[in-house]
Amino acid sequence: MVEDDKVNLKLIVRILRELGYEPLTAPNGFEAVAIFEEENPDCILMDVQMPEMDGLEATRKIRNLESSRQRRPVFISALTANILPEDQQRCFDAGMNAYLNKPVKSQSIVNVLTEAFTGRSQSGGVE
């Protein structure tokens, strides 16, 4: 879970915990990339607009790391209040797999996690 807004982070972490997950958190793209390098997450919920390194740049860096280290691609979903089609396309062009609008609803998170883990099980299973 990558989110610079503490209120949004707290809300989404609470939702994830209610769903049975114990998420790792990062307040910006730099820390998200660092956590990605040390951990092997199955799914990343990535805020798009953050200080220091935004979600688009962090996603591109993660995709480059996956490629250079021959790692299985992690499922990355954008989290953003930007709802225009061109905003969605920028997220997909950066390498994101899904797109969640803020404010995020519990069912939307469930849907994205289902998509993330369904794709994992079809491509070889969740580790």
Disulfide bonds with the S-S distance in Angstrom:
none
